[in-house]
Amino acid sequence: QVQLVESGGGLVQPGGSLRLSCAASGFSSDDYGIGWFRQAPGKEREAVSCISSSSVGINWYDGSVRGRFSVRRDNHLNTVYLQMNSLKPEDSGIYYCARVMSGRACERSHWSRLSQYDTWGQGTQVTVSS
């Protein structure tokens, strides 16, 4: 069964850090690009980042998180991580990971489109507040 499970969310103060995990099962995560998205209450789900497979080696970040967030893989654990630093209240929301439908690459032109992903995790809550 193809599945993605996020973990690592929580409550953190502004300026703090969190590391989210996206554990894959039922497939090799390095055979696919993996995207990260977030959704705040009353807002649409938005793209945060996408990591291509190791063989492609191209990652993308939304402008709102570039320089603060970073994404990486641990292929031995079949897990993708989203390291979030210098967190702001506007980073709060439910964070989801998802598998790129087309395979290994996160494409520049459409990595941020929800329609490009075929498998989603259940999400993990991130709250940035003092």
Secondary structure as UniProt FT lines:
FT   STRAND          3..7
FT   STRAND          10..12
FT   TURN            14..15
FT   STRAND          18..25
FT   HELIX           29..31
FT   STRAND          34..39
FT   TURN            41..42
FT   STRAND          46..51
FT   TURN            54..56
FT   STRAND          59..61
FT   TURN            63..65
FT   TURN            67..68
FT   STRAND          69..74
FT   TURN            75..78
FT   STRAND          79..84
FT   HELIX           89..91
FT   STRAND          93..100
FT   TURN            101..102
FT   TURN            108..112
FT   HELIX           114..116
FT   STRAND          117..120
FT   STRAND          124..128
//
